[in-house]
Every structure is written in structure tokens, then in C-alpha cells.
Amino acid sequence: MTTATQHPHIVRTDEILQGVPIITGTRTPVRAIAELWKFGLAPEEIVVRFPHVTLGQVFDALSYYQEHRDVIDADIQRNRLSDDQIHPRLR
């Protein structure tokens, strides 16, 4: 089941990533956009990393993130790899 949000480019679909907010028509979660932005990438740079996403979708994802920061940050934490899952040369 797909649930619309108040953001035109963001939906929740039970069958995709267990219902976390994603960009409409993709499997790209809002958390992926938010993490890159938090790492310092500009929206224009995020589009380069995700060429299937438009600049408007990135801005809408960031707007959604700002309105649901606690929920998205918790999603980021749940999906974070533990240190022992990361190759030593990448730590």
C-alpha cells in the first residue's frame, strides 16, 4: 500500500524499504538524501550522485527531512553499519 504525504515527491510504500519515506517513482529513501546533505553536499551535487532524481525531488526530500528530522535521523541510525562491519582501511 502506498501512502501519500503532504510533499508531492515523497511517499511511503509498504512494499519498498518497509515503508520508510522514499522519493516517488524510485527506491531512494529520504534518509539517503538527508545523509548526503548532512555530509555537506549541495542539492546540485546530490543530483549528480543520484542522476535518476531531479533537483525538485531533492529539495522536497530535504523539506520533508526538516519537518520529520527525528524520524529520519532515527532511520539513519537504524541503518548505520557497526564498526566491525566496516573494512579496517575504511574506518
Secondary structure, DSSP 8 states (H G I E B T S, - for coil): -EEE-SSTTEEEETTSGGG-EEETTS--BHHHHHHHHHTT--HHHHHHHSTTS-HHHHHHHHHHHHHTHHHHHHHHHHT---GGGS-GGG-
